[in-house]
Amino acid sequence: MENITNDIFYVGVNDHEIDLFEGQFDVPNGMAYNSYVIMDEKIAVMDTVDVHFGKEWLQNIAEVLGERKPDYLVVQHMEPDHSANIDKFLEAYPEAKVIGNVKSFQMMDNFYDVDLEDRKIVVANNGTLSLGKHELTFIFAPMVHWPEVMVTYDSADRVLFSADGFGKFGALDIEDSWACEARRYYFGIVGKYGVQVQALLKKVSALDIKMICPLHGPVLSENLEYYLNLYHIWSSYTAETEGVMIVYASVYGNTRKAAELLEEKLKEFGCPRVVLADLAREDMYECIEDAFRHSKLVLAGITYNAGLFPVMETFLEGLKARNYQSRTIGVIENGSWAPTAAKAMKAKLEGCKNLTWTDTTVTVKSGVKEETKAQIEALAKELCAE
């Protein structure tokens, strides 16, 4: 098993059997379920793994422990991909105790038929546990992204065990871009809870952190300011990249043509970055991720059954559910006899904070004509002028 430090070992697993994480997120590179062992006078195991990998996980632990036995299982997060093997752990190590907070144990009762009488240690916020050289501090992080979540700081090795924070999609035996899959993970799963993430970042800012050990994705040990800064940007709903994302939903190609023409004009006028996405054919959560990444968004949609085309409706609902805010938005609508998509798209984002709608709205009545091209050029100039 991999040494994280002299005393901390990785005992997690890679999942290449999964196709959809949480039943909705496409994970072509699989998923990692991370768990760690801290070896000291007392031994602590940090979290379990998905139910399908309990045997492999216990074998990993046994390989690290040798003849020794663990004293504690620390449960930072009760989602089943991290807690499903609590019962197997207790069967394998009947003298070990489980550490969690009040809400953790309430959820254990809900999820699992596990008798924890005389085997549980309930910790308070900022409570501590000494393993010998290693002293653990438990910092509550409610709604990042479940109510019982806590993170753990090891002052000896200056390691932050960050629960789902700083996690990403992808198994650890495949190399891919951290930022791309961490961003999709963040906005897909944690994005609604930016205020709570900001609160956690404030709590841990006073700590001397040398390494971050998340429950998904790689251990982060270099250039931590980069990762912390991205989390600050994402959780404060600040645009990460200056540029325009154009999303479109098109049936016969005319709305797509209008979106593509806008893309050309934006590039012609010197927009620093332009991204074009077909909502019907591209990964929905990639599109949501990119909408949060960029400073400006253009919605190109059609009137469909007096409402919106389904994929556009899904996209807008996804943005609103994740507290989309503080962006400039332009609109291209298309309708053959009663175009109402602009009004409907704006209505979908009602309640989102600090949205600035462009003065120019492009209205296509079936095909892209000269008057449409003039409107598109005006929209491009407006977006590039800001």
Salt bridges, closest charged atoms under 4 A:
ASP7 OD2 - LYS133 NZ 2.80
ASP7 OD2 - HIS134 NE2 2.70
ASP50 OD2 - HIS52 ND1 2.76
GLU79 OE1 - HIS77 NE2 2.86
GLU79 OE1 - HIS145 NE2 3.04
ASP81 OD2 - HIS82 NE2 3.25
ASP81 OD2 - HIS216 NE2 3.05
GLU148 OE2 - HIS77 ND1 2.71
ASP154 OD2 - HIS134 ND1 2.82
ASP164 OD2 - HIS77 NE2 3.13
ASP164 OD1 - HIS82 NE2 3.02
ASP164 OD2 - HIS145 NE2 3.00
ASP164 OD1 - HIS216 NE2 3.64
ASP173 OD1 - HIS16 NE2 2.77
ASP176 OD1 - LYS168 NZ 2.88
GLU181 OE1 - ARG184 NE 2.87
ASP208 OD2 - ARG158 NH1 3.09
GLU240 OE2 - ARG183 NH2 2.86
GLU260 OE2 - ARG256 NE 3.67
GLU263 OE2 - LYS267 NZ 3.38
GLU268 OE1 - LYS265 NZ 3.55
ASP278 OD2 - ARG281 NH1 2.87
ASP283 OD1 - ARG184 NH1 3.97
GLU286 OE2 - ARG184 NE 3.76
GLU289 OE2 - ARG183 NH1 2.85
GLU313 OE2 - LYS348 NZ 3.06
GLU317 OE2 - LYS348 NZ 2.98
GLU370 OE2 - LYS373 NZ 3.40
GLU377 OE1 - LYS265 NZ 3.58
GLU377 OE2 - LYS381 NZ 3.53
